[in-house]
Amino acid sequence: MSSVPAVVIAAPASGSGKTTVSTGLIGALRAAGHRVAPFKVGPDYIDPGYHAVAAGVVGRNLDPNLVGTDLVAPLFAAGTAGADIAVVEGVMGLFDGRILPDDGGGDPRGFGSTAHVAQLIGAPVVLVVDAAGHSQSLAALLHGFVGYDPSIHVAGVILNRVGSDRHETVLRQACARAGLPVFGVLRRDPHLQVPSRHLGLIPAAERRDDAVRAVAAMSTTVGAALDLPAIVTAARTRRQGSVDAWSAADAVAGGAAPAGSRTRRPVVAVAGGAAFTFGYAEHSELLAAAGADVVGFDPLHDPLPPDTDAVVVGGGFPEEYAEALSANEPLRTGLAAHALAGRPVLAECAGLLYLATELDGHPMAGVLDVVGRFGPALTLGYRDGVAVADSVAFVAGERVTGHEFHRSSVEVRGAITPAWAWRDHQGAPGSYGFAQASVHASYLHVHPAGYPAAVTRFVAAARRAAEMAGSGRDEAAERTG
């Protein structure tokens, strides 16, 4: 059961400044002595990186689309362990969620929206309003958000990008007419912007020292502008239901090696570094709980770690580092040999591009006979997929909901079995991804907490690879002996 106070930072629309306010609030609360648990609504990988810098602990995601409604509160409870307050950054506008064809307009909360998650964890909402262009009419806008869904408790407002003292006075009066307290006012400040590129903000892991300085500036400025005690008081109004915290060990129960097994723990190497920054914290936790030793490596510089039995290459921005990735020939050839030997590889999006023969003319690992190219068209959205064939993670017929987010494409050169069959939002059929031998690769990002059986299958495949490697070493020792 989680009794941790929490506040959800939402907005009427995208681009209102939620990430700046949320990150700054997390850092300011930490500076004030709080132990803050940071969360992000939706499938976003980038914002949690900045949250982690501000909080000093890993940022986590809450997404009913990817894990189901029943798992959101348990994941929240698990992520708040050891914290005394939680800050949840919303996504898009407060009620904006996945657009489902059979919605019918019955539920005021879009599925997977910020409001939906706030309702699932019982937390109050604070609206960040981009005040540029607003005056007295702000009262009507706020009145609509307060009354639209009575189950959502809007506790107050943070006014962002306020132009002047007079502007602030008018806006405060509008908030008072809507019955909402103002928890803080931020003036227009171009320095409080995080650099972005084609898929949004540049990940904190890429900016390193710059990210630390940016978060420090956000924490100082936002902390000085907000009424932190009032926000903490609002967070304590969270409705605290009884729920068991999610546990990686419970999720993969029965999937680990049996007690007393003499087989060594398989080594699962997980790609990281600047080129591969996308991943969910629960993934490594599940891998370890299923019996793997999880070892990180940076494909920009490192070879495969010693005794690697399986490899995970997640999402990121390989197109930004294609030349450097190509220059690391020991890793490229090592990964190709790893896959050729039948050892497991799981790749998502950027990982798929790294397994290609080339990316924008730069040689990659060559595990898959496909060519990757960066392009102008953005592919974005949730996808409902059905596994076409058995793989090291999924079984044929298994259904998942994942997320696509990329500006690249791949051209298939050889005969490869698709990983997923799917229908888009208009009902058009298609297939994507690749499942061959021990490799499962696709553009689809799947939250492992929603499909723990896939993790246990992958670790089991890694364990078999470890056993084969051990047998090979034993045979070699016998021959030399």
DRENDO-1510 file (C-alpha; in Angstrom, 1 decimal, always signed):
<recs>
REC; n; res; u; v; w
REC; 1; MET; +0.0; +0.0; +0.0 .
REC; 2; SER; +1.3; +3.5; -0.9 .
REC; 3; SER; +0.5; +6.3; +1.5 .
REC; 4; VAL; +2.9; +8.7; -0.2 .
REC; 5; PRO; +1.5; +12.2; -1.0 .
REC; 6; ALA; +1.5; +13.0; -4.7 .
REC; 7; VAL; +0.7; +15.8; -7.1 .
REC; 8; VAL; +0.1; +15.5; -10.8 .
REC; 9; ILE; +1.4; +18.4; -12.9 .
REC; 10; ALA; -1.0; +18.8; -15.9 .
REC; 11; ALA; -1.9; +21.5; -18.4 .
REC; 12; PRO; -4.8; +22.5; -20.7 .
REC; 13; ALA; -2.6; +21.7; -23.8 .
REC; 14; SER; +0.8; +20.6; -24.9 .
REC; 15; GLY; +3.6; +23.1; -24.9 .
REC; 16; SER; +2.4; +24.8; -21.7 .
REC; 17; GLY; +5.7; +24.1; -19.8 .
REC; 18; LYS; +4.9; +21.0; -17.8 .
REC; 19; THR; +8.4; +19.5; -18.2 .
REC; 20; THR; +10.1; +22.7; -17.0 .
REC; 21; VAL; +7.7; +23.1; -14.0 .
REC; 22; SER; +7.8; +19.4; -13.1 .
REC; 23; THR; +11.6; +19.1; -13.3 .
REC; 24; GLY; +12.1; +22.3; -11.4 .
REC; 25; LEU; +9.5; +21.3; -8.7 .
REC; 26; ILE; +11.2; +18.0; -8.2 .
REC; 27; GLY; +14.6; +19.6; -7.8 .
REC; 28; ALA; +13.2; +22.3; -5.5 .
REC; 29; LEU; +11.5; +19.8; -3.3 .
REC; 30; ARG; +14.7; +17.7; -3.1 .
REC; 31; ALA; +16.6; +20.9; -2.2 .
REC; 32; ALA; +14.1; +21.5; +0.6 .
REC; 33; GLY; +14.9; +18.1; +2.1 .
REC; 34; HIS; +12.2; +15.9; +0.5 .
REC; 35; ARG; +12.7; +12.5; -1.0 .
REC; 36; VAL; +10.9; +12.8; -4.3 .
REC; 37; ALA; +9.6; +9.9; -6.5 .
REC; 38; PRO; +9.3; +11.2; -10.1 .
REC; 39; PHE; +6.9; +9.8; -12.7 .
REC; 40; LYS; +5.8; +10.6; -16.2 .
REC; 41; VAL; +2.4; +9.8; -17.7 .
REC; 42; GLY; +2.6; +8.0; -21.1 .
REC; 43; PRO; +5.4; +6.3; -23.0 .
REC; 44; ASP; +7.9; +9.2; -22.9 .
REC; 45; TYR; +11.5; +8.1; -22.3 .
REC; 46; ILE; +13.1; +11.6; -22.3 .
REC; 47; ASP; +11.3; +13.6; -19.6 .
REC; 48; PRO; +12.1; +10.9; -16.9 .
REC; 49; GLY; +15.8; +11.4; -17.6 .
REC; 50; TYR; +15.5; +15.0; -16.5 .
REC; 51; HIS; +13.3; +14.0; -13.6 .
REC; 52; ALA; +16.1; +11.5; -12.5 .
REC; 53; VAL; +18.7; +14.3; -12.6 .
REC; 54; ALA; +16.5; +16.5; -10.4 .
REC; 55; ALA; +15.4; +13.8; -7.9 .
REC; 56; GLY; +18.6; +11.7; -7.7 .
REC; 57; VAL; +16.6; +8.6; -8.3 .
REC; 58; VAL; +15.3; +6.9; -11.5 .
REC; 59; GLY; +12.3; +8.3; -13.2 .
REC; 60; ARG; +9.4; +6.0; -14.0 .
REC; 61; ASN; +6.4; +5.9; -16.4 .
REC; 62; LEU; +2.7; +5.3; -15.7 .
REC; 63; ASP; +0.8; +4.3; -18.9 .
REC; 64; PRO; -2.5; +2.3; -18.8 .
REC; 65; ASN; -2.1; +1.7; -22.5 .
REC; 66; LEU; +1.1; -0.2; -22.1 .
REC; 67; VAL; +0.6; -2.0; -18.8 .
REC; 68; GLY; -3.2; -2.0; -18.3 .
REC; 69; THR; -5.2; +0.0; -15.8 .
REC; 70; ASP; -4.8; -2.6; -13.0 .
REC; 71; LEU; -1.0; -2.2; -12.9 .
REC; 72; VAL; -0.7; +1.6; -12.7 .
REC; 73; ALA; -1.4; +1.9; -9.0 .
REC; 74; PRO; +0.9; -1.0; -8.1 .
REC; 75; LEU; +3.7; +0.4; -10.2 .
REC; 76; PHE; +3.2; +3.8; -8.6 .
REC; 77; ALA; +3.4; +2.2; -5.1 .
REC; 78; ALA; +6.6; +0.4; -6.0 .
REC; 79; GLY; +8.2; +3.6; -7.4 .
REC; 80; THR; +7.4; +5.6; -4.3 .
REC; 81; ALA; +9.2; +3.2; -1.9 .
REC; 82; GLY; +11.4; +5.3; +0.3 .
REC; 83; ALA; +9.9; +8.6; -0.9 .
REC; 84; ASP; +7.9; +11.1; +1.1 .
REC; 85; ILE; +6.3; +12.8; -1.9 .
REC; 86; ALA; +5.7; +12.0; -5.6 .
REC; 87; VAL; +5.6; +14.4; -8.5 .
REC; 88; VAL; +3.8; +13.0; -11.7 .
REC; 89; GLU; +4.3; +14.9; -14.9 .
REC; 90; GLY; +1.3; +14.6; -17.2 .
REC; 91; VAL; +1.1; +14.2; -21.0 .
REC; 92; MET; -0.5; +16.6; -23.5 .
REC; 93; GLY; -3.7; +18.2; -22.2 .
REC; 94; LEU; -5.2; +17.0; -19.0 .
REC; 95; PHE; -7.9; +14.9; -20.7 .
REC; 96; ASP; -6.0; +13.9; -23.9 .
REC; 97; GLY; -5.5; +10.2; -24.2 .
REC; 98; ARG; -5.4; +7.4; -26.8 .
REC; 99; ILE; -8.2; +7.9; -29.4 .
REC; 100; LEU; -10.0; +4.6; -29.5 .
REC; 101; PRO; -12.4; +3.8; -32.4 .
REC; 102; ASP; -15.1; +2.5; -30.0 .
REC; 103; ASP; -14.9; +5.3; -27.4 .
REC; 104; GLY; -18.3; +6.7; -28.2 .
REC; 105; GLY; -17.7; +9.8; -26.1 .
REC; 106; GLY; -18.9; +8.1; -22.9 .
REC; 107; ASP; -15.8; +8.6; -20.7 .
REC; 108; PRO; -14.6; +12.2; -20.2 .
REC; 109; ARG; -11.1; +11.0; -19.5 .
REC; 110; GLY; -9.2; +10.0; -22.6 .
REC; 111; PHE; -7.8; +6.5; -22.1 .
REC; 112; GLY; -4.3; +6.7; -20.7 .
REC; 113; SER; -4.6; +10.5; -20.3 .
REC; 114; THR; -3.2; +12.5; -17.4 .
REC; 115; ALA; -6.7; +12.7; -15.8 .
REC; 116; HIS; -7.0; +8.9; -16.2 .
REC; 117; VAL; -3.8; +8.3; -14.4 .
REC; 118; ALA; -4.6; +10.9; -11.7 .
REC; 119; GLN; -7.9; +9.0; -11.1 .
REC; 120; LEU; -6.1; +5.6; -10.9 .
REC; 121; ILE; -3.6; +6.8; -8.2 .
REC; 122; GLY; -6.1; +9.2; -6.5 .
REC; 123; ALA; -3.8; +12.2; -6.8 .
REC; 124; PRO; -4.8; +15.9; -7.1 .
REC; 125; VAL; -4.0; +17.9; -10.2 .
REC; 126; VAL; -2.1; +21.2; -10.5 .
REC; 127; LEU; -2.7; +22.9; -13.9 .
REC; 128; VAL; +0.3; +24.7; -15.6 .
REC; 129; VAL; -1.2; +27.4; -17.8 .
REC; 130; ASP; +0.8; +29.1; -20.5 .
REC; 131; ALA; -0.5; +32.6; -19.7 .
REC; 132; ALA; +0.8; +34.2; -22.9 .
REC; 133; GLY; -2.3; +35.5; -24.6 .
REC; 134; HIS; -4.6; +34.9; -21.6 .
REC; 135; SER; -6.5; +37.6; -19.7 .
REC; 136; GLN; -9.9; +37.6; -17.9 .
REC; 137; SER; -11.1; +34.7; -20.1 .
REC; 138; LEU; -8.7; +32.4; -18.3 .
REC; 139; ALA; -11.5; +32.1; -15.7 .
REC; 140; ALA; -13.8; +30.4; -18.2 .
REC; 141; LEU; -11.1; +28.0; -19.3 .
REC; 142; LEU; -10.3; +27.0; -15.7 .
REC; 143; HIS; -14.0; +26.7; -14.8 .
REC; 144; GLY; -14.4; +24.2; -17.7 .
REC; 145; PHE; -11.4; +22.1; -16.6 .
REC; 146; VAL; -12.7; +22.1; -13.0 .
REC; 147; GLY; -16.2; +21.1; -13.9 .
REC; 148; TYR; -15.6; +18.8; -16.8 .
REC; 149; ASP; -15.0; +15.7; -14.7 .
REC; 150; PRO; -15.9; +15.9; -11.0 .
REC; 151; SER; -13.8; +12.9; -10.2 .
REC; 152; ILE; -10.7; +14.8; -10.9 .
REC; 153; HIS; -9.6; +17.2; -8.2 .
REC; 154; VAL; -7.9; +20.3; -9.6 .
REC; 155; ALA; -6.1; +21.7; -6.6 .
REC; 156; GLY; -4.6; +24.8; -8.0 .
REC; 157; VAL; -2.8; +26.6; -10.9 .
REC; 158; ILE; +0.7; +27.6; -11.8 .
REC; 159; LEU; +0.9; +30.5; -14.2 .
REC; 160; ASN; +3.7; +30.2; -16.7 .
REC; 161; ARG; +5.2; +32.8; -19.1 .
REC; 162; VAL; +3.5; +35.8; -17.4 .
REC; 163; GLY; +4.4; +39.1; -19.0 .
REC; 164; SER; +4.2; +41.8; -16.4 .
REC; 165; ASP; +2.9; +42.7; -12.9 .
REC; 166; ARG; -0.4; +43.9; -14.4 .
REC; 167; HIS; -0.7; +40.7; -16.4 .
REC; 168; GLU; -0.2; +38.7; -13.2 .
REC; 169; THR; -2.8; +40.7; -11.3 .
REC; 170; VAL; -5.4; +40.1; -14.0 .
REC; 171; LEU; -4.6; +36.4; -14.2 .
REC; 172; ARG; -4.8; +36.0; -10.4 .
REC; 173; GLN; -8.2; +37.6; -10.4 .
REC; 174; ALA; -9.3; +35.1; -13.1 .
REC; 175; CYS; -8.1; +32.2; -11.1 .
REC; 176; ALA; -9.9; +33.5; -8.0 .
REC; 177; ARG; -13.2; +33.7; -10.0 .
REC; 178; ALA; -12.7; +30.1; -11.0 .
REC; 179; GLY; -12.2; +29.1; -7.4 .
REC; 180; LEU; -8.6; +28.0; -7.8 .
REC; 181; PRO; -5.5; +29.1; -5.7 .
REC; 182; VAL; -2.4; +30.2; -7.5 .
REC; 183; PHE; +0.6; +28.0; -6.4 .
REC; 184; GLY; +3.2; +30.1; -8.3 .
REC; 185; VAL; +4.0; +32.5; -11.1 .
REC; 186; LEU; +6.8; +32.1; -13.6 .
REC; 187; ARG; +7.8; +35.0; -15.8 .
REC; 188; ARG; +8.8; +34.7; -19.5 .
REC; 189; ASP; +12.4; +33.4; -19.4 .
REC; 190; PRO; +14.0; +32.0; -22.7 .
REC; 191; HIS; +16.8; +30.6; -20.6 .
REC; 192; LEU; +14.5; +28.0; -19.1 .
REC; 193; GLN; +14.3; +25.9; -22.2 .
REC; 194; VAL; +15.8; +22.5; -22.8 .
REC; 195; PRO; +17.3; +22.1; -26.3 .
REC; 196; SER; +15.2; +19.9; -28.6 .
REC; 197; ARG; +15.5; +18.2; -32.0 .
REC; 198; HIS; +13.4; +16.0; -34.3 .
REC; 199; LEU; +11.8; +13.8; -31.6 .
REC; 200; GLY; +11.5; +16.4; -28.8 .
REC; 201; LEU; +13.9; +17.2; -26.0 .
REC; 202; ILE; +17.5; +16.1; -26.2 .
REC; 203; PRO; +17.9; +13.3; -23.6 .
REC; 204; ALA; +19.7; +14.2; -20.4 .
REC; 205; ALA; +22.1; +11.3; -20.8 .
REC; 206; GLU; +23.3; +13.0; -24.0 .
REC; 207; ARG; +23.8; +16.4; -22.5 .
REC; 208; ARG; +25.5; +15.2; -19.3 .
REC; 209; ASP; +27.0; +18.3; -17.6 .
REC; 210; ASP; +24.7; +20.6; -19.6 .
REC; 211; ALA; +21.7; +18.7; -18.4 .
REC; 212; VAL; +22.8; +19.0; -14.8 .
REC; 213; ARG; +23.2; +22.7; -15.1 .
REC; 214; ALA; +19.9; +23.1; -16.9 .
REC; 215; VAL; +18.1; +21.1; -14.1 .
REC; 216; ALA; +19.8; +23.2; -11.5 .
REC; 217; ALA; +18.6; +26.4; -13.1 .
REC; 218; MET; +15.1; +25.0; -13.4 .
REC; 219; SER; +15.1; +24.0; -9.8 .
REC; 220; THR; +16.3; +27.3; -8.6 .
REC; 221; THR; +14.0; +29.4; -10.7 .
REC; 222; VAL; +10.9; +27.3; -10.3 .
REC; 223; GLY; +11.6; +26.7; -6.6 .
REC; 224; ALA; +11.7; +30.5; -6.0 .
REC; 225; ALA; +8.5; +31.1; -7.9 .
REC; 226; LEU; +6.3; +28.4; -6.4 .
REC; 227; ASP; +4.6; +28.1; -3.0 .
REC; 228; LEU; +6.2; +24.7; -2.1 .
REC; 229; PRO; +4.4; +24.3; +1.3 .
REC; 230; ALA; +1.0; +24.9; -0.4 .
REC; 231; ILE; +1.9; +22.2; -3.1 .
REC; 232; VAL; +3.0; +19.8; -0.4 .
REC; 233; THR; -0.3; +20.4; +1.4 .
REC; 234; ALA; -2.2; +19.8; -1.8 .
REC; 235; ALA; -0.3; +16.5; -2.4 .
REC; 236; ARG; -1.4; +15.3; +1.0 .
REC; 237; THR; -5.0; +15.3; -0.2 .
REC; 238; ARG; -4.3; +12.3; -2.3 .
REC; 239; ARG; -6.9; +9.5; -1.9 .
REC; 240; GLN; -4.9; +6.6; -0.6 .
REC; 241; GLY; -6.4; +3.3; -1.6 .
REC; 242; SER; -5.1; -0.1; -0.6 .
REC; 243; VAL; -2.9; -1.7; -3.2 .
REC; 244; ASP; +0.0; -4.1; -3.2 .
REC; 245; ALA; +3.2; -2.6; -4.6 .
REC; 246; TRP; +4.4; -4.1; -7.9 .
REC; 247; SER; +7.3; -6.5; -7.4 .
REC; 248; ALA; +9.6; -7.7; -10.2 .
REC; 249; ALA; +10.2; -11.0; -8.3 .
REC; 250; ASP; +6.4; -11.6; -8.1 .
REC; 251; ALA; +5.9; -10.7; -11.7 .
REC; 252; VAL; +8.4; -13.3; -12.9 .
REC; 253; ALA; +7.7; -15.9; -10.2 .
REC; 254; GLY; +8.5; -19.4; -11.6 .
REC; 255; GLY; +10.6; -18.0; -14.4 .
REC; 256; ALA; +13.9; -17.9; -12.7 .
REC; 257; ALA; +16.3; -20.9; -12.5 .
REC; 258; PRO; +15.1; -23.5; -9.9 .
REC; 259; ALA; +16.6; -23.4; -6.5 .
REC; 260; GLY; +19.9; -25.3; -6.2 .
REC; 261; SER; +20.6; -25.0; -10.0 .
REC; 262; ARG; +24.3; -25.3; -10.8 .
REC; 263; THR; +23.9; -23.2; -13.9 .
REC; 264; ARG; +25.6; -19.8; -13.6 .
REC; 265; ARG; +23.4; -16.8; -13.9 .
REC; 266; PRO; +23.3; -15.8; -17.6 .
REC; 267; VAL; +24.8; -12.4; -18.5 .
REC; 268; VAL; +22.4; -10.0; -20.3 .
REC; 269; ALA; +24.1; -7.0; -21.8 .
REC; 270; VAL; +21.9; -3.9; -22.1 .
REC; 271; ALA; +23.0; -1.2; -24.4 .
REC; 272; GLY; +23.2; +2.4; -23.0 .
REC; 273; GLY; +25.2; +5.5; -23.5 .
REC; 274; ALA; +24.2; +8.6; -25.5 .
REC; 275; ALA; +22.9; +6.6; -28.6 .
REC; 276; PHE; +20.6; +4.3; -26.7 .
REC; 277; THR; +18.8; +6.2; -23.9 .
REC; 278; PHE; +15.3; +4.8; -24.2 .
REC; 279; GLY; +14.3; +2.2; -21.7 .
REC; 280; TYR; +12.0; +1.5; -18.7 .
REC; 281; ALA; +13.5; +1.1; -15.3 .
REC; 282; GLU; +11.4; -2.0; -14.7 .
REC; 283; HIS; +13.1; -3.9; -17.5 .
REC; 284; SER; +16.4; -4.4; -15.8 .
REC; 285; GLU; +14.6; -5.1; -12.5 .
REC; 286; LEU; +12.6; -7.9; -14.2 .
REC; 287; LEU; +15.7; -9.3; -16.0 .
REC; 288; ALA; +17.5; -9.5; -12.7 .
REC; 289; ALA; +14.5; -11.0; -10.9 .
REC; 290; ALA; +14.2; -13.7; -13.6 .
REC; 291; GLY; +17.8; -14.8; -12.9 .
REC; 292; ALA; +20.1; -12.7; -15.1 .
REC; 293; ASP; +23.1; -10.6; -14.3 .
REC; 294; VAL; +22.4; -7.3; -16.1 .
REC; 295; VAL; +25.5; -5.6; -17.4 .
REC; 296; GLY; +25.4; -2.2; -19.2 .
REC; 297; PHE; +27.6; -1.3; -22.1 .
REC; 298; ASP; +28.0; +1.7; -24.5 .
REC; 299; PRO; +27.9; +0.8; -28.2 .
REC; 300; LEU; +29.8; +4.0; -29.0 .
REC; 301; HIS; +32.9; +2.7; -27.3 .
REC; 302; ASP; +32.6; -0.7; -25.7 .
REC; 303; PRO; +32.9; -4.3; -27.0 .
REC; 304; LEU; +30.3; -6.9; -25.8 .
REC; 305; PRO; +30.9; -7.5; -22.1 .
REC; 306; PRO; +32.7; -10.8; -21.2 .
REC; 307; ASP; +30.6; -13.9; -21.1 .
REC; 308; THR; +27.6; -12.2; -22.7 .
REC; 309; ASP; +24.7; -14.6; -23.2 .
REC; 310; ALA; +22.0; -12.3; -24.4 .
REC; 311; VAL; +21.8; -8.7; -25.7 .
REC; 312; VAL; +19.2; -6.0; -25.3 .
REC; 313; VAL; +19.5; -2.9; -27.6 .
REC; 314; GLY; +16.7; -0.5; -26.9 .
REC; 315; GLY; +15.6; +2.8; -28.3 .
REC; 316; GLY; +17.5; +6.1; -28.8 .
REC; 317; PHE; +19.0; +8.2; -31.5 .
REC; 318; PRO; +21.5; +6.1; -33.5 .
REC; 319; GLU; +21.0; +8.4; -36.5 .
REC; 320; GLU; +22.8; +11.1; -34.5 .
REC; 321; TYR; +25.8; +8.8; -33.8 .
REC; 322; ALA; +25.8; +6.6; -36.9 .
REC; 323; GLU; +29.4; +7.3; -37.8 .
REC; 324; ALA; +30.7; +6.6; -34.3 .
REC; 325; LEU; +28.6; +3.5; -34.0 .
REC; 326; SER; +30.0; +2.3; -37.3 .
REC; 327; ALA; +33.6; +3.0; -36.1 .
REC; 328; ASN; +33.2; +0.5; -33.2 .
REC; 329; GLU; +33.9; -2.5; -35.4 .
REC; 330; PRO; +34.8; -4.9; -32.5 .
REC; 331; LEU; +31.2; -4.5; -31.2 .
REC; 332; ARG; +29.6; -4.7; -34.6 .
REC; 333; THR; +31.4; -8.0; -35.5 .
REC; 334; GLY; +31.0; -9.3; -32.0 .
REC; 335; LEU; +27.2; -8.8; -32.0 .
REC; 336; ALA; +27.0; -10.4; -35.5 .
REC; 337; ALA; +28.9; -13.4; -34.3 .
REC; 338; HIS; +26.7; -13.5; -31.1 .
REC; 339; ALA; +23.5; -13.7; -33.2 .
REC; 340; LEU; +25.0; -16.1; -35.7 .
REC; 341; ALA; +25.8; -18.5; -32.8 .
REC; 342; GLY; +22.1; -18.5; -31.9 .
REC; 343; ARG; +22.4; -16.4; -28.7 .
REC; 344; PRO; +19.4; -14.1; -28.0 .
REC; 345; VAL; +19.1; -10.5; -29.1 .
REC; 346; LEU; +16.1; -8.2; -28.3 .
REC; 347; ALA; +16.0; -4.9; -30.2 .
REC; 348; GLU; +13.5; -2.0; -30.2 .
REC; 349; CYS; +13.5; +0.9; -32.7 .
REC; 350; ALA; +17.0; +2.2; -32.5 .
REC; 351; GLY; +18.2; -1.3; -31.7 .
REC; 352; LEU; +16.5; -2.5; -34.9 .
REC; 353; LEU; +18.5; +0.1; -36.9 .
REC; 354; TYR; +21.7; -0.9; -35.2 .
REC; 355; LEU; +21.1; -4.6; -36.2 .
REC; 356; ALA; +20.7; -3.5; -39.9 .
REC; 357; THR; +23.5; -3.9; -42.5 .
REC; 358; GLU; +23.8; -0.1; -42.7 .
REC; 359; LEU; +22.2; +3.2; -41.4 .
REC; 360; ASP; +22.4; +6.2; -43.7 .
REC; 361; GLY; +25.3; +4.6; -45.5 .
REC; 362; HIS; +27.3; +3.7; -42.4 .
REC; 363; PRO; +27.9; +0.0; -41.8 .
REC; 364; MET; +26.0; -1.4; -38.7 .
REC; 365; ALA; +26.1; -4.8; -37.1 .
REC; 366; GLY; +24.6; -6.7; -40.1 .
REC; 367; VAL; +22.5; -9.0; -38.1 .
REC; 368; LEU; +19.4; -8.3; -40.2 .
REC; 369; ASP; +19.4; -8.0; -44.0 .
REC; 370; VAL; +17.8; -4.6; -43.9 .
REC; 371; VAL; +18.9; -1.0; -44.6 .
REC; 372; GLY; +18.0; +1.8; -42.3 .
REC; 373; ARG; +17.4; +5.4; -43.3 .
REC; 374; PHE; +16.5; +8.6; -41.4 .
REC; 375; GLY; +13.7; +10.6; -43.0 .
REC; 376; PRO; +11.3; +13.5; -42.5 .
REC; 377; ALA; +8.1; +11.6; -41.8 .
REC; 378; LEU; +7.3; +11.0; -38.1 .
REC; 379; THR; +5.7; +7.7; -37.2 .
REC; 380; LEU; +4.0; +8.0; -33.8 .
REC; 381; GLY; +1.3; +6.2; -31.9 .
REC; 382; TYR; +0.2; +3.2; -30.0 .
REC; 383; ARG; +0.0; -0.1; -31.8 .
REC; 384; ASP; -1.9; -3.3; -31.0 .
REC; 385; GLY; +0.2; -6.1; -32.3 .
REC; 386; VAL; -0.1; -9.9; -32.6 .
REC; 387; ALA; +3.1; -12.0; -32.6 .
REC; 388; VAL; +3.4; -13.7; -36.0 .
REC; 389; ALA; +5.9; -16.3; -34.9 .
REC; 390; ASP; +7.6; -17.6; -31.8 .
REC; 391; SER; +10.7; -15.7; -30.8 .
REC; 392; VAL; +13.1; -15.4; -27.8 .
REC; 393; ALA; +10.5; -13.1; -26.1 .
REC; 394; PHE; +7.0; -13.7; -27.5 .
REC; 395; VAL; +5.0; -16.7; -28.7 .
REC; 396; ALA; +2.9; -16.8; -31.9 .
REC; 397; GLY; -0.5; -15.3; -31.3 .
REC; 398; GLU; +0.4; -13.3; -28.2 .
REC; 399; ARG; -1.2; -9.8; -28.2 .
REC; 400; VAL; +0.5; -6.7; -27.0 .
REC; 401; THR; +0.1; -2.9; -27.0 .
REC; 402; GLY; +3.2; -1.0; -27.7 .
REC; 403; HIS; +4.3; +2.4; -29.0 .
REC; 404; GLU; +6.1; +3.7; -32.1 .
REC; 405; PHE; +8.1; +6.9; -32.2 .
REC; 406; HIS; +10.6; +7.4; -35.0 .
REC; 407; ARG; +11.6; +9.3; -38.1 .
REC; 408; SER; +13.4; +6.4; -39.8 .
REC; 409; SER; +12.5; +3.5; -42.0 .
REC; 410; VAL; +14.0; +0.2; -43.0 .
REC; 411; GLU; +14.2; -1.4; -46.4 .
REC; 412; VAL; +14.1; -5.2; -46.3 .
REC; 413; ARG; +16.6; -6.9; -48.6 .
REC; 414; GLY; +16.2; -10.5; -47.6 .
REC; 415; ALA; +13.4; -12.9; -46.6 .
REC; 416; ILE; +12.6; -12.2; -43.0 .
REC; 417; THR; +9.6; -13.4; -40.9 .
REC; 418; PRO; +7.7; -10.4; -39.4 .
REC; 419; ALA; +7.6; -10.1; -35.7 .
REC; 420; TRP; +4.1; -8.5; -35.5 .
REC; 421; ALA; +0.9; -8.2; -37.4 .
REC; 422; TRP; -1.3; -5.2; -36.6 .
REC; 423; ARG; -4.0; -2.8; -37.7 .
REC; 424; ASP; -3.5; +1.0; -37.6 .
REC; 425; HIS; -6.0; +3.5; -36.2 .
REC; 426; GLN; -7.9; +3.4; -39.5 .
REC; 427; GLY; -8.1; -0.4; -39.4 .
REC; 428; ALA; -5.6; -1.0; -42.2 .
REC; 429; PRO; -3.6; -4.2; -41.8 .
REC; 430; GLY; +0.2; -4.4; -41.8 .
REC; 431; SER; +3.2; -6.1; -40.4 .
REC; 432; TYR; +6.5; -4.9; -39.0 .
REC; 433; GLY; +9.5; -6.1; -37.1 .
REC; 434; PHE; +11.6; -9.2; -37.6 .
REC; 435; ALA; +11.7; -12.5; -35.8 .
REC; 436; GLN; +14.5; -14.8; -37.0 .
REC; 437; ALA; +16.2; -17.6; -35.1 .
REC; 438; SER; +17.3; -16.0; -31.8 .
REC; 439; VAL; +16.6; -12.4; -32.8 .
REC; 440; HIS; +13.5; -10.3; -32.1 .
REC; 441; ALA; +13.6; -6.8; -33.5 .
REC; 442; SER; +11.0; -4.2; -34.3 .
REC; 443; TYR; +10.1; -0.6; -34.1 .
REC; 444; LEU; +7.6; -1.4; -31.3 .
REC; 445; HIS; +8.4; -0.2; -27.8 .
REC; 446; VAL; +6.8; -2.6; -25.2 .
REC; 447; HIS; +6.7; -1.9; -21.5 .
REC; 448; PRO; +8.2; -5.1; -19.9 .
REC; 449; ALA; +6.1; -4.7; -16.8 .
REC; 450; GLY; +3.0; -5.3; -18.9 .
REC; 451; TYR; +4.4; -8.6; -20.4 .
REC; 452; PRO; +6.7; -10.2; -17.8 .
REC; 453; ALA; +6.4; -13.6; -19.4 .
REC; 454; ALA; +8.4; -12.1; -22.4 .
REC; 455; VAL; +11.2; -11.3; -20.0 .
REC; 456; THR; +11.2; -14.8; -18.4 .
REC; 457; ARG; +11.3; -16.4; -21.9 .
REC; 458; PHE; +14.2; -14.1; -22.9 .
REC; 459; VAL; +16.2; -14.9; -19.7 .
REC; 460; ALA; +15.5; -18.6; -20.2 .
REC; 461; ALA; +16.9; -18.4; -23.7 .
REC; 462; ALA; +19.9; -16.6; -22.3 .
REC; 463; ARG; +20.3; -19.4; -19.7 .
REC; 464; ARG; +20.3; -22.0; -22.5 .
REC; 465; ALA; +22.9; -20.0; -24.3 .
REC; 466; ALA; +25.0; -19.9; -21.1 .
REC; 467; GLU; +24.6; -23.7; -20.7 .
REC; 468; MET; +25.8; -24.2; -24.3 .
REC; 469; ALA; +28.7; -21.9; -23.8 .
REC; 470; GLY; +29.6; -23.8; -20.6 .
REC; 471; SER; +29.4; -27.2; -22.4 .
REC; 472; GLY; +31.6; -25.9; -25.2 .
REC; 473; ARG; +34.2; -24.7; -22.7 .
REC; 474; ASP; +34.1; -28.1; -20.9 .
REC; 475; GLU; +34.5; -30.0; -24.2 .
REC; 476; ALA; +37.5; -27.8; -25.1 .
REC; 477; ALA; +39.1; -28.3; -21.7 .
REC; 478; GLU; +38.7; -32.1; -22.2 .
REC; 479; ARG; +40.3; -32.0; -25.6 .
REC; 480; THR; +43.3; -29.9; -24.4 .
REC; 481; GLY; +43.5; -32.0; -21.2 .
</recs>
